[in-house]
Structures are given as structure tokens and as C-alpha cells.
Amino acid sequence: MIRLDNISKHNGQRVIFIEASAALQKGEKVGLVGPNGAGKSTLFRMMTKQEEPDEGQVLVDRGVSVGFFSQDVGEMSGRSAVAEVMNGAGAVSEVAAELAVLEAAMADPEQYDQLESILERFGEVQARFEELGGYALDGKAREVLHGLGFSQAMMDGDVGNLSGGWKMRVALGRILLMRPDVMLLDEPSNHLDLESLIWLEQFLSGYDGALLMTSHDRAFMNRIINKVIEIDGGTLTSYSGDYEFYEQQRAISEKQQQAQFERQQAMLAKEVSFIERFKARASHAAQVQSRVKKLDKIDRVEPPKRRQAMSFEFPPAPRSGDVVASLQGVDKSYGSKVIYKGLDLLIRRGERCCIMGVNGAGKSTLLKLIAGTTQPDAGTVTIGSNVKMGYFAQHAMDVLDGSLTIFETLERAFPLANQGALRSLAGGFGFSGDEVEKSCRVLSGGEKARLVMALMLFDPPNFLVLDEPTNHLDIGTKEMLIKALANYEGTMLFVSHDRHFLAALSNRVLELSADGLHQYGGGYTEYVARTGQEAPGLH
């Protein structure tokens, strides 16, 4: 359906693709993977004809409809979320817009003298709307928005009043309702809570078109895709199978390439040694000459590309008392919305509690109460003895000073630390060499999140309170964080919509619901086994 034929692309001096080829066939669900900056977004822009390759061609089969979702959703306002989603459905959306205008005209006293002609036109437009399946479309649009977590009020309210994250869901809903022949989805799992993520997973699994997507959520990818296209070093390599299979195959081929490289290096060393040893002897001149020619003709095996693996190890944190945090009789409301009534909770040393609950259940509020950034309306929140807390808030990145570089930010936070320790801290979080001189102003969301983590973890707390720490992080950084936190000896309380992260790190589940707090011993995996669901809002 879409073919990339020997494409080459440069961005200034930087080579993004060199004679790369790949294809997206009917019914394929493909995960596009590769390190940050490898060219995933450039590939999407070429497939949607927003950019052209410098060489080669991008071929889209005639008559194939393509829907593209990117993180850059543009301006939205003046329409309801439902109307905005239906707007992507072609002719029917124009008819729906005219219907809305005519409905307003019928109710306008100033247009009363034209009522007859308005009614006549309304009848014509309404018939056309029915013919195009418009009324069914409204229902389908609401179904998609409901799946993406919208309440009825949000569906009918002005889309302009929504936050950036919710506008992204509207833009995603538009593509899903359109059901094109090919969907190109750039990070569709960003900004979704666990319930919406699982709904989207089921929707895409049942979608019968071709799909190409990127995602930092490995569990999400794993359940949808049946093929991987990897971008690395300007080339495109295809692997059949899901993400787990791709990782295994990549490791095997790296191992084989390394062994081939080492064998060739040993053979070359032997030949060079012979040439050096006998080049001055006339009796061996023919043999030496023959071996020199042989060496010139050999195709050199490249060693496998080594991806920079980030790793961070926690220095030991001071030991806290047995009781880390205690909430007794806590009430909390926002206006007329009651979040908790008489909430009791005890967190003990060494527990790794993940908090589950639908949107608005009070997950972030619980973390804010424990971190002391919000106060209860009644009851007490007590932090235990010798507890040193590290709090990662959802908007933690907003506190970075844009005028400072990464290294200056670390120096300001830890004035007594030596430069070597700070550079190794930065390296552990993926900022190596000159990257530490980057200004915080130009950092991506993922880079900012990594820097905030580094600031929080250098002088380790013994109680980590983390609100969606994996948002914006790529798969490699998440793996590093999981590895580091798995060896962390302190206590954790966290919210995350990443199932891989939840399963790897939790040993207790706190589920917030309308009828109070439900507690489950054992981690997220045990919670799923016991409740039969991956998230509280699924039925």
C-alpha cells in the first residue's frame, strides 16, 4: 500500500536515510522503532507527502486513504469535541455543520420571516445527512471519545477549553473514526490513561487496515504489531513478529555479526602479520603480493552498532523508620467534588505501592497530600521518622530554568559535588560528552524528564513518590529506570499507566474507587490475576 524505494534524505550535513527501502502491505500492523533522532518523524512526513526524499521515491497505491496522527495537533476551538472528531469524516462533516447552522437559524427570532425556506432547506440537508449515515456517525464518534476517556459533558463542550493532552485525544479520535485504509500513528499512547490505552489497543487490534506506529509503551506495541521496521544509521530493517520477537532477533543478529567481525579481524591480523614478516624477502615476493591483492578485495565486516546503554545505580539511601507515611481520617474535596471521605492508609518501609484508579479518582491528589504540596480538608497526614522524600510531579519539568545548561542545572543543585561525579550522573541519564552543554530551553519532554530524575536521584531519598514518571520516556530510558529502581532499597509510592513498569516494580496495589480504597497484597501482576482486569475502569 505504501512503498519506500531506495530513499535518501539529508538534514543539513546530517544523513538521515541512505538508499533505504521498506514496504507497508495490506493488513500489516507495523511498529516503527529506532533511537531518538533516527528519523521516525521524518519518515511519517515523507509518507504523508509533507516532505520529499532527496533521492528515491515514496509510492502510495492509487485510491488508498491515509490518516496521520502526530503530536502536533494544531489549533482547535469553536466546535464541540464530537463535531471536531466528525470533522475528519469527509462530506458528512460538512453536512453536519450546515445542519447545526440551520438549527440555530430556526431558533432565531430575527430570521422568523425566512422560516419556511429554512425549514425546506433543513429537510433537504437532513435527508442528505441520513443518506450519508450521519446519525450513526454521531453515535460512533461518541463511542470513540468515550473509549478515549471523555465524559458526555466534555464531548459536547467547546474543544478550545480542553488541555493539550485532551486535544491530542480529539485528534486521535478523528483518525480512528475515519478508519482510513492506512493509519500512521506517531506516539498515539502518549497522554492516555491505562483504561484509554487498553481500549485503543483493542480498537487497533480489530482494525482491518494497514497500521504503522511508534510508541514508547512496549506492552501496547507488543499486543498490536505483527512486524517491526527499525531505523538505525540511515537504513531500514524489517523483522516479522511482535516487539519481543524483534528484540530477540536483534540480539541474535548482533551476536552473529560480532562473531563474524571477530573471525575476520583474526584472519586479517594473520594475513598482515605474514605480509610484514616476509615483505623484505625476495623468495616470498609473489606470495606477499598475492596476499596484499587478496586483502584489498575483501569486503570488510562492520562491527554491530553499539547503542549507548544508559545505566544508573542508586547510592545506598539512609534507612527510614518502619512507618513511612500514615493518613488518618483524611477528607479532600475540590468544590462540590468529594475525592476522599475518612481515608486511612499506612505505608511501611520497603513497600512499593502502585496506585490504580480511573480518571478523577484522586491518584495524583493522594501523592500531593503525602508530598505536602496540598493539604487535607480534615484528618492528618504524617511522614515517619528519618524519611527523606523525593517527589516527581507530573509537571516537574516546568521548574527547570531554561537559561541554564544541563550541567549548570546539576552544579546549582549539587554545589559540593565534583565535576566527574556530575558528568557520570549526566551520562547515566543519557547526556554524554557535549550534550551536557545543551540549554534546558531546547530539551525535549523526554530529556527534561531524564534531567529531573537525575536531580532527584543523585542524593538518594529513601521514599520515592512518583506521578507518571515514565511519561515522555523512550523504551531504553524506561528500561534503565526499571533496572535502577528494581535495585533501590527504599520505599516507593507511584502512579503509572505503563504496565511493564507497574508489573516490574510494584509489590502492593492501592485501588481508589467511588466506594473508597481497596488494597491488594502482591504487585500489579497479582492484581490482574485476582481481579481479571488490567485497570479498574474496565468492564
Salt bridges, closest charged atoms under 4 A:
GLU28 OE1 - LYS227 NZ 3.26
GLU51 OE1 - LYS9 NZ 3.32
GLU51 OE2 - ARG45 NE 2.65
ASP54 OD2 - HIS10 ND1 3.17
GLU84 OE1 - ARG79 NE 3.45
GLU84 OE2 - ARG174 NH2 2.69
GLU98 OE2 - ARG121 NE 2.78
GLU124 OE1 - ARG121 NH1 3.00
GLU131 OE2 - ARG128 NH1 2.91
ASP138 OD1 - ARG142 NE 3.00
ASP156 OD1 - ARG142 NH2 2.70
GLU187 OE2 - HIS216 NE2 3.25
ASP193 OD2 - ARG169 NH1 3.66
GLU201 OE1 - ARG223 NH1 3.43
GLU201 OE2 - ARG499 NH2 2.54
GLU230 OE2 - ARG250 NE 2.38
GLU230 OE2 - ARG307 NH2 2.98
ASP232 OD2 - ARG250 NH2 3.36
ASP232 OD2 - ARG307 NH2 3.55
GLU244 OE2 - ARG218 NH2 3.27
GLU247 OE1 - ARG218 NH2 2.79
GLU254 OE2 - ARG250 NH1 2.56
GLU254 OE1 - ARG306 NH1 3.94
GLU271 OE1 - ARG291 NH1 3.73
GLU271 OE2 - LYS294 NZ 3.85
GLU276 OE1 - LYS279 NZ 3.13
ASP322 OD1 - ARG349 NH1 2.52
ASP331 OD2 - LYS341 NZ 3.34
GLU351 OE1 - ARG508 NH1 2.68
ASP377 OD1 - LYS332 NZ 3.86
ASP398 OD2 - HIS395 ND1 3.93
ASP401 OD2 - ARG412 NH1 3.83
GLU437 OE2 - ARG423 NH2 3.99
GLU447 OE2 - LYS438 NZ 2.74
ASP459 OD1 - LYS388 NZ 3.07
GLU468 OE1 - HIS497 ND1 3.33
GLU479 OE2 - ARG218 NH1 2.63
GLU479 OE2 - HIS500 NE2 3.06
ASP498 OD2 - LYS478 NZ 2.65
ASP515 OD1 - HIS518 NE2 3.09
GLU534 OE2 - ARG223 NH2 2.68
GLU534 OE1 - ARG499 NH1 3.45
